[in-house]
Amino acid sequence: MRVDEFDFELPEDRIALRPASPRDAARMLVVRGDTLTDAGVMDLPSFLSAGDLMVFNDTRVIPAQLEGTRERDGQIATIGTTLHMRTAPNRWMAFARGAKKLKPGDRVRFGETGDACLLGTLDASVIAKGEGGEVELAFDLAGPDLDAAIALAGHIPLPPYIASKRADDERDRADYQTVYAREDGAVAAPTAGLHFTDRLFDKLDAAGINRAFVTLHVGAGTFLPVKADNTEDHRMHAEIGHVSEATAALINQTRARGGSIVSVGTTSLRLLESAADEAGTIQPFAGATDIFITPGYRFRCVDVLMTNFHLPRSTLMMLVSAFAGLGTMRRAYAHAIDAGYRFYSYGDSSLLFRNDPDG
């Protein structure tokens, strides 16, 4: 399909620069077939049924944006990197700003003017360069020591549409994290989950709606624009995920007794669809997935998707169009813009019921 089929115009003032306060005060557009219903996130239990299972991504965002310098032959260059996938205890794949200044064998020192010196300098070697500014870095520290140094030297990698308008701050360290985050490794938040609070969980519990957790470490590739003209020519970056045996069993039991599987976020959905076999049975999963979902995809497991409003021409706009129908999502987004919904990572939510794609 042509990428421009997923384009739309969004007024600048619809881009949320801060989340709703409290988190669960966000609005929620419910999309069921041709019916659009304006609601709020706190109304979520009324649109689900007792026995349904909500699946959350419990990845935790790390401060993966690092600023550093490279010295070569007496020349110093400023380098900015965003870590996006760990490949070993001391190695990360990263997108580099100023990648043309780097070559394999270069040494880069990060956080030299910050607090990383408390743990020793945060130095790395460039192991390899890939396409689109991607590099592989081998740090001198490894494991927990590297994690602690990154936590001190790094910044929260806010999405470009926020970072271009303001700098990250201490509020973002809490705001850009779900309340149930526990597995370190993401460099972007699973933003559908940012709306959840203990108050909302209590309301879901009272309604008999169950929950389970999976882990997909969201990479910075989620922010990359689709530069190809056709979806067939776009390459997804891999992300690391895990579905435990217990969670797989709970999902399969729910489906067997007729309950709906409700994915909280596109990250959870992509992992579940990667772990599902042809019959829709979820298998335990541990490894990388680069699944790319576009209209025409046959969903195997997920019945309902809770997700924020996505960027035009993005892979996530393609995914929701595959899930609810391209024509339906065009109407839903036009309604959301007219009705003043807040878009993107810190914005409002939508609740999509699976529908045959119509475009």
N, C-alpha and C positions, 0 to 999 in steps of 0.2 A: 504494500500500500504506500501511497505517497505521504510523506511526513507532513506536508502542509494541510492534510485533512484533519490534523489534530491541533490546528492553530486557532487562536482566538485573541481578541483584544481585551486587555485587562487594564482598567484605570490604575494609575500609580497608588491612589489612596486606598485601594482595596488590599494592598500588601501589608500584612500585619508585622509590625516591628517589635511588638511585645505580646506575650500571651494574654488571654483573658484572665481576670482575677476575681474570684478564685478560678482555678483551672476548669472546673466542671461548669462554669457559667457560660461556656462557649455555646454558640448556636449549632444546630444540626439539621441538615436538609436530608429528609428521608426520600429515597428514590426507589419506588416499587412499580415496575412496569412503566406505564405512562403517567403515574400519579406522583406528584411532588408535594411533600408535606413539610411545612416549616415547623421545627421543633427545637428543643434544647438538648444538650448532652445528658442532663439529668432525667430526661424523658426516656432514655435508652431502654430501661427494662420493659416499658409498655409496648415496645415494638418487637420484643422477643418473647419466647415461651419457656416455661419451666422445663428443665431438661436440656435446653440448648447449651452448647459449650463454646465459650469465648476463648480464643487462643491469642496469647500475648507474646511479644518478643521482649525478653528480659535482658537484652544487651545493654551495656553501660557505655556511655560516650566518654572517651578519653580526650584530653586537651591535645589533639593531634596536629595542631598547626604550629610549626617550629620555624623560627627565624634564625639564620646563621650566616657565617661567612666562609668563603673558600679562598685559600691563599695558594697561589702557584707562581713560581718564579718572581716572587716579590710583589705580585699583583693581587689585590684583594677584591673580591666580588661578593655582593650581597645576594643571598639565596633564601628563598622562602619555600617551604615544603609542607604538604599536607599528607600525612601518613594515611594509607587506606587499606592495607592488608598485611598482617603479620605472616611471615613465611618461615620463621625460625625464632628461637628465644632472643636472638640479637639482631634479627633482620626484618625490615619492613619494605614493602613496596610503597612508593610515594609519588605524588604529582609535584613537580618542582616548578616554581616560578623563577625564571632565569635558567632553565634547563640547558640552554645553549652555552652557558658558561661552565657546564660540567662535562667531565669525561671520566670513563672508568679509571680508577686509581686515585682520583682526587680525594682530598680530605676536607671535611666540612665540620666546623665547630658551631654547635647550637647553644643558645642561651648564655653566651659568654658574659653578657651584661646583666643577666638575671640572677636567680638564686641557685641555678643548677650546680654552681661551684661547690655548694654545700655537700654534694654527693660526688664530687670530682667533675671534671669537664665532660660535657656531653658531646663526644666526638664520633664521627662516622666516616666510613669510606664508601665511595661510590663503586658499587660492584658491577652494575650494568645500566645501560640506558635503553629505553624502549620507545614506542611511538607516543606522540601527543604529550611530551614532557614528562613521561613516567621514568622513574629511576628506581633502582634497588639499592638500599642502604644497609651496610653492616655496621652496627654500633659497637663501640668498645665495651659497653656495658650490656648485660643480658638479663633476662628473666625479671624478677622483682626489682632488682637494682635499676634496670632500664625503665621499668614502669614508673618508679618513684622519680627518676630524673625527668622523664617526659612530663609527669604531673606538675613538676616545679617550673620547667622551662617552657612548656607549651601553652597555647591558647585554645579555647573552645573554637572549633572551626565552623563558625556560623555560615549558613548558606550565603552565596554571593549576593542575592537580592536583599539581604539584611546587612551584610558586611559592607556593602557599597554605600550604605546610608548612615551607619554608625559603627563604632568600635565595640567589641565584646567587653563585657564587664563581669563583676562578681555575680550579679543577678543571673546572668546566663549560665553560670556553673550549676545553678539549681533549676532554672527555668527550662534549660535544654536537656533535661533528664527526666525520664519517667520515675514515678514514685516507687516502682517495683524493680528498677534496674539493679542488676547484681553481677553480671558477667562482663568484665572489662574487655573492650576491644573495638567498639564502634567509633567511627569518626563522624557519624551523622546520626541524629536521633530518629528512632521509629516514631514519627511525630503524631500518629493517630493516638498513641498511648499517653501523650502529654496531657490529655483532658481528664485522666482518671485520678480520683482522690479516694481516701478511705471512706468518705461519705457515699460516694457513688458505688464503691464495692459493697458497702453494707446494703444498699438498696438492691443491687443485683443479687446478693445472697438471699435477701428476703423474698425475692421473686423466684427463687429456685434455679437461677441461671448459674451454671458451673463455669470454672475457668481452668486453663492449663497454660503452661509456659514452654516456649521453644526459644532458641537463641540463633539469631542471624546477625553477625557483626557487619553493620551497614558500612559500606565504603564510600569514599569521596566520589566515586564514579557516578553515584546517584545524582550529583549536581552537574555532570558533564552534559553539554548540549548535544542533541542529535544533529550531526553535521551532514549526514547522508540525505539524499533526496527521497530515497525509498527505504522502508523499514528493513527490507531484506539485506541492506548493505550496512546496517549498524551492528557494531560489536559491543556486547555487554562486558563489563569487568566482573570478574568472579568475586564472590563473597563467601566467607566461611560460616557454616551453619551446623546446628546440632538439634536433633529430635530424639529424646530418650525413649527407651522401650516403654516406660510407664506412660508417657504422654501419647505415644503412638497407640497403645492399647486403649487409653481413655477416649481418644478420638474415634477409633474404630467401633468401640462399644456404643458411643453416642450415635453414630450413623446407623448402626444395626438396629437400634430401638427407635429410629425415626426422628431423632433430635437434629437440629441444624448446627452446622459448624460455622461459627462467626469469627472471621479473622479480623483482629485488631491491627490494621495496617497492611500495606502492600508488602512489607518485609516478611511478615508472618505468612501471608498468602503465597509468596514466591517460594518460601521454604517448604510449606506444606505441599504445594504442587510438585516440587522437586522430589519430595519423599513419597509421593503417592504412586502406586503401580497402576496398570491399565484399568483395573477394576475399581480404583479409588481407595484401595486399602493403604493406609499409611504404614510405611516401614521405618524402623529406626534409621536415623541418618546422621552421618558425621563426615563433613568434608566441604568441598567447594561447590557452589552452584552459580551458573551464569544464565539461568533461564530468562528468556525474553518473551513476554506474553503480549501478543497483538490480536486484533479482531480475527476471529476464525479459530482461535485456540479453544479446545474442549476442556473445560474445567473438570477435575476429577474428584475434588474433595470439598472445597469451600462453597458454602451456600449464601453467606452474607458477608459483606466487607464494610468495615468502618474505616474511613480514611479522610484525610484532609483534602483541600482543593489544590490541584497540581498545576505545574507550569505548562504553558502551551508548548506543543511540539516535543514534549518530554516522553520518555519511556513509560512514566507512570500514568500520563494521560492516555497513552495507548493501552495500558493494562486495564484501567477502569472502563475504557470504551469496549474492550473485549469482554469485560465482566457484565456490564449493564446494557451495552449496545451503544454504538457511536452516535446515532441520532438522539437517543435518550440522554446521553451525557452532554451533547451540544445544548439540548433544551435545559438541562439541569444547571449547567454553568451559566447560560444566559440568564436564567431566573436568579441564580445566586448573585450575579453581578448587579442585576437590577434591584435586588432586595437588600443589597448592602452587606452581604456576607464577607468575612475577612479571609483572605487567601494565604496559602502556603504554610510553612512549618509552624508558625505561631498563630495560625488562623483558626477558623471554625472547622466543623466536622461535617461529614456526610455519612449516611448509612445506606449502602447499596444492596439491593436484593438481586441475586443473579438472574440474568435474562438472556435469551438468545440474542447475539449481536445482530443489529439491523443495518449495518453499514460496513 
